[in-house]
Amino acid sequence: MEERRLPEPKDFIREIIIEDIRQGKNQGRVATRFPPEPNGYLHIGHAKSICLNFGIAQEFGGTCNLRFDDTNPTKEEARYVEAIMEDVRWLGFDWGDRLYFASDYFDKLYEYAVELIKAGKAYVDSQSQEEIRLTRGTPTEPGVESPYRNRSVEENLELFEKMRKGEFDDGQCVLRAKIDMASPNLLMRDPVLYRIRKVPHHRTGTKWCIYPMYDFAHCLSDAIEGITHSICTLEFEVNRALYDWVLDNVSAPCHPRQIEFARLNLSYTVLSKRKLAQLVESGIVEGWDDPRMPTLAGLRRRGYTPESIREFCERIGVARRDSLVDLSLLEHCVREDLNRKAKRVMAVLRPLRVVVENFPPDRVEELLGPYHPDDPAMGTRPIPFCREILIERDDFLEDPPKGYHRLAPGREVRLRYGYFIKCVGVIKDPATGEIVELRCTYDPQTRSGFAPDGRKVKGTIHWVPERYSLEAEVRLYDRLFTVEDPSQEEDFLAFVNPDSLVVVKGARVEPSLSSASPGDHFQFERVGYFNLDPVEGKRGNLVFNRTVPLRDTWAKVASKVT
């Protein structure tokens, strides 16, 4: 038989899997799972886990389940299930027919709990939650055994059945594992396995009023599904002992191997669900899909591509210890991707009117601009040129400093895809002194972008035709926090970047954007990468979100806001 060809190990997790295969464990199978709790939206940290679990399954010819660990009905909703499924699909992964829910196994999980009771390894504790907490002990002092710890098997079975039938109130009692109240691992000091929650479940309705704790349901769900490698983030390392204890003490069909890796920590970002919820609830952001949020819904709306996120996850790799990843790397990945696929167009964010005095008032010329300089297959678009055009206000200075190569009185520049123009006059508002219009002339011999007499200009500026341009709103998004690690700050909300969103109304874009579809990506030449907002675009509004600037300008922004 031909020897199975295995991929090269890129990290310690893949090394473990390769060694397991070589030793014949799990009959050579590789089965992973992505197990989100449906109590919120996925964020960029979850993307790392998604890429890892689905990626390993693909590389080793295995399977990856999508399983919702829906064991807490007080926080879970069906809308989160749908949102998570959409995010996983958007990232480019398919679970096929392997969609599962921990709630699918509630009957079986109850049976496993009964097994533990019958073996004398679980008991019903009638202490309050506060009493259990106070008697758990400390890292240096053992816990105190519950006065109900030595109830008989028969009494525990009867009480657990009454819990299931709803004969006790919430919090009146719980089912605890009987392990070791002196264990150095506090999690092993008789952890709670079941609690009473008289709350309807989003899938099982009112069938159950007791629900398994995550640590009990998770490992058994893995075993029921035949998972071989249960890959989770580093904070679950302490939970591994309980994961193994449960599987070792019931008749589980298999015993998956739990492996922990470092979670993603991203600079200028918070990835705690609690803190993200605070941002939403305080009104600092408009919702979970606000383009400043690190949620996949927010990144998608901002214009990030699934390819760029997968590339980012590939580059940061898998480590054993936590570290802080620079947000610039994520921004670099999306720039690289959009540089290849985004159409080039022109947009003027803060328009300044220019009248080309020697161009006939009733004449319109059609200039041609490629959508991408390196990809002819993207085609070209016509750009009308007429007597009145709009340029960026920052592209003119009345008294320019040395090294300034844009438009100024008596100076000549090239219009992108068009003629040379020369400023011959400046018109100001007599009341304020603000420049409201420029008077220019053009050289009709320079349509090709070159002068027949060989003269050159040092600057090229973008523009749009005033008459044919479209009015748009442009939203300039930037990093949400002004400090590198806001999660370490006691009041992290105090470090929200006041310039994380700047709304520019009255911007003008070239007429080709009239055919843009919601979510379409563009490079506004000399400005940055943008997309037509998916939400506003569906409403017929021209609202563009800045995904990233053309280059990393954060150093300038940081100095401004601090």
N, C-alpha and C positions, 0 to 999 in steps of 0.2 A: 504493500500500500504506500502510495506517495506520501511523504512526510508533509504535514501541514505547514504552510508558509505563514509565518507570523510577522506583523509589522515591527519596525524598529521602535524600541521603547523611547518615548519622548520625555517621560517623567516617571516618578516613583510608582504612581498608580498603575501605569501600563507595565512597568517591570514586575509588579506583584501579579498582575493578570497573566502575563506571559509565563511566569514561573508556575502559577497554578495550572495552566494548560499543560505545561511540560510534565507536571507531576500527575496528570490525569484527573485532577479534581473536577467535580461537576460534569464528568464525561466530556470534558473539553468545551462545555457550553460557556457562553458569556451572556448574561442577562442583567441589565441595569434598569433603573427607573428614575424618572424625575417626579418627586412627590410633593408638590406645593400644597399648602393649606389654602382653601378658597376663602380667605378672610381679607383680601386686599389685592392690589395690583402688583405684577411682577416688575422688578427693577433690573438695572444693569448687572447687579450681583447675581441675580437668578440666571441671567443670560450665560454667565460663566458656567454654572452648574448644568444648564440645558445643553450647552455645546459639549461639555465634558461627557455627560452621560450618553447623549445620543451619538456623539462622535466616537466614543469607545465602542458602542454597539456596532456602528458602521464599520469601523476598522477591523474588528475581530469577527465579523460575520455573525453577530449576535442580535439580540433584540433589546429594545428600550421601551418600557411601559410609561404611559402618562397616568399617574395615580394621584387622585386628590385625597389627602389625609383629612377627611372632613369629620372630625370627632368632637368639634366644639360648636354646637348649633347656635350659641349665643352671638357668635361673631361671623358666621359663614353665610354666604348668600349665593344663589344661582348665578347672579350677574358676574360674580368674580370667576366662577367656573368658565363662563363664556369668554370673558376677557382673557383669561390665562390660555385657553385653547387658541384664541386668535393670535396671541403673542408668540406661542410656540410655533404655530404654522408660519407666521410672518418671518420668524428667524430662519425658516427653511427646513423644519424637521417634521416628520410624519410618524405618528405612533400606530398607524394602520388600524387594526381591530383590537389593539391593546390599550383601551381606555378603561380604567378601573377607579373605584372609589373604596375607601376604607369602610364606608357604610354598607358596601356590598357584603361585607364579612361580619356584620354585627352579630348575627346568630352564631357563627363559628367562634368569634372572639368570646362570646358569652360562655360557650362550651369550654374553651380553654381556661377561662377564669374558674369555672366549676372544677376542672381538673386540678388546678392549684389548691383549691379549698379541700378537695378530697384527699390530696397528698399532704395536707397539713402545712401548706406553704402560702396560704393566704387567709385573711380573716376580715370580718366586718368590724370596723372600729367606730364606736359611737361617740368618740370625742369630737369637739368642734374643730374647725379648721385652725383657729387660733391656738387651741390646746395642742394640736399636732405640731404646729410650728414651734411652739415654745419647748416642746419635749424632744425636738429633733437633735439638740445638742449643737456644738460648735466644732470647728476643725481641730480643736485641742481637747474637747470634752465629749465623751460618749453621750448618745441620746438616752432617754428614759423610755422603757417599754410601756406600751399602752396597757391600762388595766384590763382591756378587752382582748389582749393579744393571745390569750390561751383559751379562748372560747372553744368548745368542742366542734368537730367537723359538722356534726348534725345541726348544731345551733347556727353556725356560719352559713350552711346551705339554706336553712330556713330564712335567715335574715336577708341573704343575698336575693333569694326569690321574692321576698317582700319588697326589697328595693326595686326589683324589676317591675313588679306589679304596681308600683306607685304608692305604696302604703306609708312611705316616709316623706318628709318634706325636704326640700333642697338643703343640703348642708347637715342634715340630721345624722347621717352616717356615710361612710365610704368603705370601699374594699381596698385593703392594703396587702402588699406582699410581705411575707414573714421571712426576712433575710438576716440582718445583723445591725442592731441599734448601736453597735460600737465600731462599725466599719469606718475606716479613714475616708472613704468616699461617701459624703453625706447623702448622695442620691440613692445609695444602697441601704439606707436606714429606713427600712419598711416603707418604700414608696407607695403612694396612692395609685391604684390600678383602675378603679371605677369611681365615678361620683354621680350624684343625682342632679339632673338638670331637666326640670319640667318645662321644656321649651321645644316647640316643634322643630324638626330637622328639615332642611330644604329638600331632602330626597325621601326620607322615611316617614315624614309627617309626625304623628303622635304615637307611632308604634313603640318607641322606646322613651323611657324617662331616665334611664341611666346610660352613661356614655363612657367608653374607655378613654383613659389618658393617652396622650400621644405616644409616650414611651412604650406602652403596652401594645397599642394598635399597630404602630409602625413596624416593629420587627416581625410581628406575626403576619402582617400584610405582605411584607417582603417574602416570608417563607411560603405563604399560600400561593404567591405568584411565581415561585421558583426562581427568585432573584439570586444571582451568584455573588454579586459584589454590590454592597450597599454603600454608595459613595455619598458622603455628606461633609459639611464644613466643620472646621476645627472646634467650634464651640460644643459639638456633640461628642468630642473625645471622651469626656467624663461620663457620657451616657452609654458608652460601649459595654461597660460591665453589666449594666441592667439589660441591654439589648441581648447579650449572650446568656444572662441568667434566665430570662424568660424563655428563650428558645431551648435551653438545656433542660427546662423543668416541665415542659408540656410536650405533647406528641406532635410537634411541628413536622411537616413533611421534609424540610431541609433546614440547613443552618447557613444563611448567607454570611459573608464576611464583611464587616463594617470597616471602611477605610475613610480616614478624615484628611481633608486638604484645607489649605488656608483660604478663607473667604476673601472676596474682593473688597478692598477699601480704596476709595477713589478720592483724590484730593479735591478740595473746594466743593465737596458733596457730602450729603448724609444719606446713608442707606438703611437706617433704622426705620421700620414701619411706623413705629410710634412717633418718631420725629417727622417723618414725611406726612403723617396724619396731622401733626401740629401745623405744618406749613399750609395744608389745605384748610383746616378748621379756622385758622387765624386770618385767612383771606390774603395771605402773602402771595400765594399762587392761586390761579383760578380754578384749579381742580387737579385730579390725578393725572390728566393728560396735558397739563400745562407744559409747554415746550422747555421750561426751565427745570422740570422735574426729571430725576434719573430713572423714572419708570419707563418701561419699554413703550407704553402708550405715549408718553411725553416725548421720548426720543424720536419715535416714528412721526409724530406730528411736527416736530421741529425739522425733520428732513433727514435724519440719520437713516442709513440703509442697513438692511440685515447683513449684507456682505461686509460692511465696515465693522459691525459689532462682532461678527464671527472672526474677522481678521484680528481685531483687538484681543479677543479671548485667546486666540492662538498665540499671539505675541507675548502676552503676559505669562502664559504657561501655567503650570500647576506646582505649587510650593507646599512645603510642610509647615511653614511659619508665616504668620501674618505680616504684611508690609503695606505701605501706602503707595499706590500706583498714581503716577502723575496724570492728571486729566488731559494734559497736552498729547499724550500718546493716543487716547481715544479720538481727540480732535484731528490728529495727524492721519489716523486710519480713515476717517470719513473724508478728509480732504483728498487723500490718494484715490479713494473710490470715486468721488464725485468729479475729480479731475478727468477721469476716463469717460464718464457717462453723462455729465451735465451739459446741456446746451448752453452756448455762450449767447447772451443777449445784452442789451444796454438799458440801463435804468438810471434816472437822475433823481436822487433822493431829495435834494434841496435845490430846486430849479432856479436858474438865473437866465432871463430872456436875452437872446442874441438876435439882432436884426442884421442880416447880410445885405448891405445896402445896394451892392451891384448885382444882386440876383433878382431876376424879374418877379414881381409880386404874384403873378398868375401862373407861374411855372412850377412844376414838380418833377424832379428827376428821381429815378429809381436806382439806388445804389444796392449792391449785393454784398451780403456778409455771410461767411460760413458759420454753421452752428458749432463746429469744432475744428480747430486748426490741424489736428492730427487724425481726424476721422472723416474723410470725405463722404462716407456712407450716411452721415447724419444730414447731409444736404445743406442748402443755403436758404436764406430768407431775404425778401426785398425790404429795403429801408428807404422810405420816402425822404428826399431832401428838398427843402423849400426855403423861402426867404427868412422865416422865423423858426429858430431852433431853441432848444433849452440845453444848457450845460450845467454841470455841478457848480454850485456857488463857490466851493473851495478851489475850483480850477481857475479862478481869477483873483489876482491881487493888484491893487492900484499902485502899490509901492513894494514890489517884490524884493525879498532878500537875495543875496548871492546864492546861487545853486538852485533857484526856483526856475523850473523849465516849463511852466504852464503859461496860460494866457495873461498878458499884462498890456498896458497901453503901448502901442507901437511894436508889439511883439507878435510873432507869427507862430502858430501851432498847427498840427495836423488833426483833423477830425477823424476819428476811427472809421475806417472803410470809405473815407471821402477826401475832401479837398483840404488845402491849406487855407486858413483864415487868419486875418490880421486885425487886431483891435485898433480902431481909429477914433473911437469916442466912448465916453462914459456918461450915462444919464443917471442922476441921483434924485431922490425925493427931496424937494426943497425944504420940507418941514423937518425931516430927520437926518438928512445927509446920507441915507442908505442907498447903495447902488441898486437900481431897479432894472437897468437895461444896458446892454453893451451894443455899440455900433461897430460892425466889422465889414471887411471886404473879403472876397474869396478870389483865389486864382483859378480860373476855369481850366488851366493847363495841368492842374495837379490832381485830377480825379483818380488817377492810378495810385496816388499816395506819394508820387515823386514829382519833382520839378524838372522840366526839360532843361533848364539852365544849370542844373546840378546843385542848386542850393538845398541845404538841409535844415530841418527844424529839430530841436532837441526834445520837444514834447508832443505826445499824442493824447488827446482827451476824448472821452465818450460824450454822447449827446443823444437827444431824441428830437424828432420833428414836433414842434409845438402843436400844429394843427391835427396831426394824426396820432399823437401819443395818447396813452390811456392813463387816467388817474388811478392811483393805487395807494394802499396803506402798506407801509413797510414796518415790520416789527423786528427791532434789533435786539436779539437775545444774547446774553452773555452769562458768565458763571454766576451762580446764585449766591455764593459767599465770597467774602473778601479775605478770609484766612484759609490756610492750606488744609487744616484738619478741624473743621467746625464741630465735629462730634466730640472733641476733647474740651470744648468750651462749656462752662456751666450754663450760660444763657446763649445757646447757639443762635437764637433768633436775633440777637443784637448784632450779629455779623453778616446779616443779609446784605448783599450788594445792592445799593440803591439804584444802580445803573444796570441791573440784570435784565431790565426791559426798557427800551426806549422806543416809543411809538412815533413813527414819522408819517404824518398825514400830508396829502397833497403831493406825494412823489409822482413821477411820471415814468412810464415804461414804454418801450417800443411797441408798435401795433401788432407784431407777431404774437405777442402774449395773449391776444384775444382768444386764441385757440387752446390756451393752457388748460389742463385738467387738474382737478384737486390732487395734490401730492406730487405733481411734476417738479423735477429738480432743474435748477438753472444756475449758471454762474453769471451774476451781474458783473460785467467786466469792470475790473479795477476796484470792485466793491466787496464781493464775497460770494459765498454759495447760499442759495435761497431755495425755498420751495413754496408752491402755492398752498396755503393753509388748507388741509383736508376738510376741516369743518366749515370755514368761511367759504371755501371754494365751492362746496356743494350748495351753498346758499346763493351762489352767483356773484360773490364779492371778490374783488381783486385784492387779496391780503397775502402778503409774502412774508414768510418767516426766515430770518437769517439762521442758517444751520451753523456755519462757522465763517469767520473772516478768511481771506485768502492766505493769511499767514498768522502765526501766533502773535497777537498784539496784546496779550494779557499783561505784560510788564508795564505797558503804558496805562492800561485800565486800572491796574492795581495801585499805581502811584497816584492816579487821579482820585480814587475813592478813599484812599487812606491818608 
